[in-house]
Amino acid sequence: MKEIIIGTHNGTFHADEVFAIATVLLLFPKAEVTRIDRRDHEALSKCTLRIDIGEKYNPPKGDFDHHQEGGAGARENGKQLASFGLIWKTFGHKLCGSAVADIVDKRLVQAIDATDIGDSPINGVAGVVTVSSIIKIFNPIPFDNEIDEYSEFMEAISLAQLIVKKYIARIKAELRSRNPVITAAQNAEDPRILVLKEACSWKGIVTSRFPRVLLAVFPDNRTKDWRIQIVSKNRFELPKEWAGKSYDALVKATGIEDVTFCHNSRYIAGAKTYESAIKLAKLALSSM
């Protein structure tokens, strides 16, 4: 296979080109990444892909920039495309399939594009941490002349690769969970309690499709204990008398022998066995 050279601009980098390059490297890990002065047309012409540089959008030619007059277009929902969106449009489905790629675009890519374009509702809001703001801190620090800018850039790309991979894995798990969660909700003995015999990504499906479900009972794969968790505080909260209690104190509050904890925020609690978790869920709902 022909060597792939990815070219992008030098100077300050942003999340859109970092995530765009990360996506390409997940598909072509041996590709070379080079940072180029925007005016160095000879160096640009030697690149296989030009990302966030060149003022052209022409995928067959390897051009993925959005800085040209008029930009590079928008999605069907009107959200403009920055470099991450342009790359994802071409390569996302190759990385994870169309169904997963569409969800990644909605949950991750669009937010990063919007921040770069200046269209995010949280741009400039003090104290808000986003993926884009985390990538930004990899840029050179003022007064520190020891930093290797290229190494920092590649570290940011490594982080972006990890985030993309985790998003893909989570969304695949959600899609795999869909049928088991729907079946459990439709066949529930008590329509307020979703009982899952194995850990699933359940909350999104329940929130959108099953308004009567108030909490879920499920196993914790790491500890082998059982959990009860509310869908949202808009629907239901665990009893305030349980908040922050654990072991003996929670046993005293509930009368159930092997309960383990209840979070201060009253959204999750635990027990050692399935039977006790079911009892705990029913007891919680009896307090309504």
N, C-alpha and C positions, 0 to 999 in steps of 0.2 A: 504493500500500500504506500502511496506517495506520502512523504513527510508533510505533516500539517503544521503550519506556522500561524499562530493567532497573534494578530497585531492589535494593540489598543493604544490610547494616548498616554503620554507621560504626565507627571504632575499629580495633583490631587485626584484620588480615585473615589468612586462612589459605589453604592451597593448594586446598581443596575449592571454595570460592566463586570463587577466582581462575580455576581451570580450568573451572568451570561457566560463568562469564561469557565466558571465552575461546572456549568451544565455541559459544555463542550468537552471538558476534560474528563467528566464521568463517562462519556462515550468514547473519547479518544485520549486515554491517559498518557500516551507518549507524545502528544502534541507539544510543540514549543510555544512558549508565551513570551512575546517581546513588547516593550513599551517604546513608543515612537513619538517624535515631535509631529504635531499635526501637519506641519508644512513640508515634511520629508516625503514627498510623493514617490521617490524612487524606492525607499524602504517599504512604504505601504504597498507598492505594486508587487513586492516579493512575498507578501503574506497570502496565505490561503484564505483566511477569514479576517475581516477588518471589523472590529467590534467597538462601538461607541466612538468611532473615528472615520473620517472620510467623507462625511456629509452625503451619503448615498444609502438607499435601502434597495438591495437587489440580491436576494438570496442565491440565485444560481451563480452569480458572480462572486459571492462571498462577502457581500457588503451588508452590514447590520448596524447602521447609524440612524439616529433620530434627530440630529442637530441641524439638518438642512432646512431651508425655508419651507414652511408648511408641515414640518415633522414627517413622520413615517406612517401615519394612519392611526386608526383606532379600532377597538374591538366592537362587536355588535352592540354592546351595552354603552358605547360611547367613550369608554375609558381609553385614553391615549396610550400608545405603545412606546416604551423606552427600550433600551438595548436588551434588557432581560426578556421582556415580552417578545421582542423580535426573534431572539434566539429560541425562546421556548416555543414559539409558533412553528418553527421549522424542526426543532430537535426534541421537544418535550415528548411527543408521542413515540419517538424512537427509543427514548430512555425508559418509559414506563407504561406505554399504551395510551390510547386516546382517552379512555374513561378516567383514568387516574390523572393524566396530564391536564384535563379540563378542570378538575377540582384543585390541583396544585396552582393553576393559574388564578382561580378565584380567591384562594386563601393566602397565597404567598406572592406570586408574580405581580399581580395587579397592585398590591400595596407598595411594593418596592418601586415599580414604575411610577406610581402616583407621587411618591416622595421625591423622586428624581426630577419629575416634570414640575413639581411645585403645586400639585393638585390634591395633596393629602390633607384631610381636615385637621390633622395633628401637627402639621409642619410648623415649627417655631414655638410649639407649646412647651413651656419649661417643665422639666422633670419627667417627661414622657420618654421612656426607653423603647426603641424599636430595633428591628433587625438592621435597618439602614443606619441608625445612629451607632450601633455597635461596630459595624464595618468601618464607619468613619474614624473611629479612634485608632485604627491601624495606620492611619496616615502619620507622617513624621511629626514628632513632638517639637514645638518651638524650643530653641536653646539646646537641643540635643543633637549634636553633629555626628554622633557615633552610630546613629541608626542607619541600617542598610535598607533603603527604600524599597528595593526590589524584593528583598526577603520578607518585609512587612506586607507587601502586596500579595505575595504568594501564600503567606500565612492566612490572610483574609480570605483568599480563594479556598484554602483548605477548610476553613470554618464553613464557608458557604457550601462546599461540597457535602459536608457532614449534615448541614441543615436540610439541603435538598433531599438527601438520602433518607433522613428521618421523616420528612414530610411524606415522601413516597411510601415508606413502610407503614406509617400510621394510616394513610388513606387506603392502602391495600387491606389493612386489617379491618377498617371500617366497612369496606365493601364485602369482605368475607363474613363479617358479623351480621350483615343485614338480614339474611333469612333466619338464622337462629334467634335473633332478637324479635323479629316480627312474629315468628311462630310462638315464642314464649309469651309475648304480650297478648296475642290472640287467644291463647289457651290458658291464661292465668286463672287460678282459682279465685283470687281476689284481684279485680282489675286495677286496683291501686298499687299492687306489689308485682314488680317484674322479677321473676326468679330465674336465674341463669346458673346452670350447673358447671359452666366453664367461663373463664374470663373472656369478655367480649367488649368491643367498642360500641356501647349501647346508647350513650346520652344523646347524640345527635339525632338518631332515628326516633327515640322516644319523644324528644322535644318537639319534633316536627309532625309526628304521626299519632301519638298516643297521649292525648291531654289528660286522661284519667289516671295515668300512672304517676304516683307520688314519690316512690322510692324503689330502688333495686336491691336485690340480694344476690351476691356473687362471691366466688372464691378469689382469694389473693394468691396469685401464682407463686409469689416469692416466699411467703410465710406459710402457705397452706391453711391459714386461718380464713374466716369468712367476714365479709363486710356488708353493711347496709349503707346505702348512700342515697340522698335525696336527688331528685331531678333538678330542682332549682328552688331557691328561697321564695320565689313567686308562688310556687305550688304548695310547699310544705317545709317545715323545719322540725328537726328532732326536738324533743322536750327540753326546755331550758334547765330543768332540774338535773339533766345529764351532762351539761356542758362542762368540759374540762376534766371530768372524772375518769378514773381508770381502775381496773382490777377491783379490789375490795370495796372502794367507795362506789363504783358503778354497780357492783353486785348488790350492795345495800340499796341503791336507788332503784334498781330494776327488779330485784328478786330472782335474777337469772344467774346461775352459778359461774359459767365460764365466759362471761363478757370481758372484754379487754380494755376498751377505751371508748370515749366519745370526744370528738374534737370540740374545742372551745367555740368554734363557729357553727356547731350543730348541723353540719352537713354530712358527716360520716361517722360511723361507729363500727366496732368490731366484736367478734366472738370467736371462740375456738372451734365450734362445730356448726354445721349447717342447721341442725335442729334449733340451736340457741339463737342463730341469726334470724331464723324465721320467727321465733318467739319475740325477739327484740323488735323486729319490724312491725309485728302485730300490736305489740305493746305501745310502740311509738304512735301508731295510727289511732289507738284507743284514746289518746290524749287530746285528739282534735275536738 
